[in-house]
Amino acid sequence: MDMLRKYMPTREEMATNKYLAPIAHRFLSPELWRFTRRSVPRGVALGLFAAFIIPVGQIFLAAFLALPSRANVPLAALVTFVTNPFTLPFWLVVANKVGNVTLRIDADGPALANSAVETGAWSKFAEFFELAGTTAFGFAVMAAIAPAVGYLVSGWIWRAVVARRRAKRLKVMEARLDQRLGEH
């Protein structure tokens, strides 16, 4: 968690952002910046939703959605970077595959069988829109599924991290107690 905190924007940075200025006072609430067992999975889920649902402005969407849901704002903003200019080609291919599988569109040819559009200059235009439509639908499917998976996985990871920290604390306390008992 300390590594994540190093790269996350601070409350003050978010509060001074010119796009967030009208509601900056809401971002200063400490509860939106704490890492708790409920706010972390919510932040991950909202970040994944915002990352896949729109191509630009994901950080702002995630931050705005985090306010009413009491999710961790910086984590929601950070998770949106799963889709960035470097990973976008990968996600476009994945979204297209998801769209094709979901809609069961044959990848070998256009679905507009026996259409006059197929036989002219409009054929490439129709293929482009079919490709774009299946990709957009794939992104919508991913925006519905990824948050649920992210919520569950981050909840499990959070529990494991907390359990490990607790076990480490208990060992330290046990060692101190043994040391004190050994002195007497």
C-alpha positions as CSV (number, residue, x, y, z in Angstrom):
1,M,0.0,0.0,0.0
2,D,2.9,2.4,0.7
3,M,4.1,2.0,-2.9
4,L,0.6,2.9,-4.2
5,R,0.4,5.9,-1.9
6,K,3.6,7.2,-3.4
7,Y,2.2,7.5,-6.9
8,M,-1.4,8.6,-6.0
9,P,-2.4,12.2,-6.2
10,T,-2.8,14.0,-2.8
11,R,-6.0,15.5,-1.6
12,E,-4.6,18.9,-2.1
13,E,-3.6,18.2,-5.7
14,M,-7.1,16.9,-6.5
15,A,-8.7,19.9,-4.7
16,T,-6.7,22.4,-6.7
17,N,-7.5,20.8,-10.1
18,K,-9.3,23.4,-12.3
19,Y,-11.9,20.8,-13.5
20,L,-12.7,19.7,-10.0
21,A,-12.8,23.2,-8.5
22,P,-16.6,23.4,-8.2
23,I,-16.8,20.3,-6.1
24,A,-13.3,20.3,-4.6
25,H,-14.6,20.8,-1.1
26,R,-16.2,17.3,-1.3
27,F,-12.9,15.7,-2.3
28,L,-11.3,16.9,1.0
29,S,-13.4,14.5,3.1
30,P,-10.9,12.2,4.8
31,E,-13.2,9.2,4.5
32,L,-12.7,9.3,0.7
33,W,-8.9,8.9,1.1
34,R,-8.7,6.1,3.7
35,F,-7.9,2.6,2.7
36,T,-10.6,0.5,4.3
37,R,-12.0,-2.9,3.6
38,R,-15.0,-1.3,1.9
39,S,-13.5,1.7,0.2
40,V,-10.7,-0.2,-1.6
41,P,-12.9,-2.7,-3.5
42,R,-15.3,0.1,-4.4
43,G,-12.5,2.2,-5.7
44,V,-11.1,-0.6,-7.8
45,A,-14.6,-1.4,-9.2
46,L,-15.3,2.2,-10.1
47,G,-11.9,2.7,-11.6
48,L,-12.4,-0.4,-13.8
49,F,-15.9,0.7,-14.8
50,A,-14.7,4.2,-15.8
51,A,-11.6,2.8,-17.6
52,F,-13.7,0.6,-19.9
53,I,-16.9,2.7,-20.4
54,I,-15.5,5.8,-21.9
55,P,-12.3,6.5,-23.9
56,V,-11.4,9.9,-22.3
57,G,-11.9,11.5,-19.0
58,Q,-11.9,8.3,-17.0
59,I,-10.1,9.7,-14.0
60,F,-12.8,12.4,-13.6
61,L,-15.6,9.9,-14.0
62,A,-14.1,7.6,-11.4
63,A,-13.6,10.5,-9.0
64,F,-17.2,11.7,-9.4
65,L,-18.6,8.2,-9.0
66,A,-16.4,7.7,-5.9
67,L,-18.1,10.6,-4.1
68,P,-21.6,9.2,-3.6
69,S,-20.4,5.6,-3.2
70,R,-17.8,6.5,-0.5
71,A,-15.0,4.7,-2.5
72,N,-11.3,5.5,-2.2
73,V,-10.9,8.4,-4.7
74,P,-7.2,8.1,-5.4
75,L,-7.4,4.3,-5.9
76,A,-10.4,4.7,-8.3
77,A,-8.4,7.3,-10.2
78,L,-5.3,5.1,-10.3
79,V,-7.1,2.0,-11.5
80,T,-8.3,3.9,-14.6
81,F,-4.8,3.7,-16.0
82,V,-5.4,0.1,-16.9
83,T,-6.5,1.6,-20.2
84,N,-3.9,4.1,-21.4
85,P,-2.4,5.0,-24.8
86,F,0.1,2.1,-24.5
87,T,-2.4,-0.6,-23.6
88,L,-5.3,0.7,-25.8
89,P,-4.4,-1.5,-28.8
90,F,-4.5,-4.6,-26.6
91,W,-7.8,-3.6,-25.1
92,L,-9.3,-2.8,-28.5
93,V,-8.5,-6.4,-29.7
94,V,-9.8,-7.9,-26.4
95,A,-13.0,-5.8,-26.6
96,N,-13.5,-6.8,-30.3
97,K,-13.1,-10.5,-29.4
98,V,-15.5,-10.1,-26.4
99,G,-18.0,-8.3,-28.6
100,N,-17.8,-11.0,-31.3
101,V,-18.2,-13.8,-28.8
102,T,-21.1,-12.0,-27.0
103,L,-22.9,-11.1,-30.2
104,R,-21.8,-14.3,-32.0
105,I,-20.8,-12.5,-35.1
106,D,-18.9,-14.5,-37.7
107,A,-15.4,-13.1,-37.9
108,D,-14.9,-14.3,-41.5
109,G,-17.4,-12.0,-43.1
110,P,-19.9,-9.2,-42.5
111,A,-23.2,-10.0,-41.0
112,L,-25.1,-8.0,-43.6
113,A,-25.8,-11.0,-45.8
114,N,-27.5,-10.4,-49.2
115,S,-27.3,-6.6,-48.8
116,A,-26.7,-4.2,-51.5
117,V,-24.3,-2.4,-49.3
118,E,-21.8,-5.3,-49.5
119,T,-21.2,-5.0,-53.2
120,G,-20.1,-1.5,-53.7
121,A,-18.0,1.3,-52.3
122,W,-20.0,1.1,-49.1
123,S,-18.7,-2.4,-48.2
124,K,-15.6,-1.2,-46.4
125,F,-17.7,1.5,-44.7
126,A,-20.2,-1.2,-43.5
127,E,-17.3,-3.5,-42.3
128,F,-15.8,-0.6,-40.3
129,F,-19.0,0.2,-38.6
130,E,-19.6,-3.5,-37.8
131,L,-16.1,-3.7,-36.4
132,A,-16.5,-0.5,-34.4
133,G,-19.9,-1.6,-33.1
134,T,-18.7,-5.0,-31.9
135,T,-15.7,-3.4,-30.3
136,A,-17.9,-0.8,-28.5
137,F,-20.2,-3.5,-27.3
138,G,-17.2,-5.5,-26.1
139,F,-16.1,-2.5,-24.1
140,A,-19.6,-2.2,-22.6
141,V,-19.5,-5.9,-21.6
142,M,-16.1,-5.4,-20.1
143,A,-17.3,-2.4,-18.2
144,A,-20.0,-4.5,-16.7
145,I,-17.9,-7.6,-15.8
146,A,-14.5,-6.1,-14.9
147,P,-15.8,-4.1,-11.9
148,A,-17.4,-7.1,-10.4
149,V,-14.3,-9.2,-10.8
150,G,-12.1,-6.3,-9.6
151,Y,-14.3,-5.8,-6.5
152,L,-14.0,-9.5,-5.5
153,V,-10.3,-9.9,-6.3
154,S,-9.4,-6.6,-4.5
155,G,-11.5,-7.6,-1.5
156,W,-9.6,-10.9,-1.3
157,I,-6.3,-9.2,-1.7
158,W,-7.2,-6.7,1.0
159,R,-8.1,-9.4,3.4
160,A,-4.9,-11.3,2.7
161,V,-2.8,-8.1,3.3
162,V,-4.6,-7.2,6.5
163,A,-4.3,-10.8,7.8
164,R,-0.5,-10.8,7.0
165,R,0.0,-7.5,8.8
166,R,-2.0,-8.8,11.7
167,A,0.0,-12.0,11.9
168,K,3.2,-10.0,11.8
169,R,2.0,-7.7,14.6
170,L,1.0,-10.7,16.7
171,K,4.4,-12.2,16.3
172,V,6.1,-9.0,17.4
173,M,3.8,-8.8,20.4
174,E,4.4,-12.4,21.2
175,A,8.1,-12.0,21.0
176,R,8.0,-9.0,23.3
177,L,5.8,-10.9,25.8
178,D,8.2,-13.8,25.7
179,Q,11.1,-11.5,26.3
180,R,9.4,-9.8,29.3
181,L,8.5,-13.2,30.8
182,G,12.1,-14.4,30.3
183,E,13.4,-11.4,32.2
184,H,11.3,-12.3,35.3
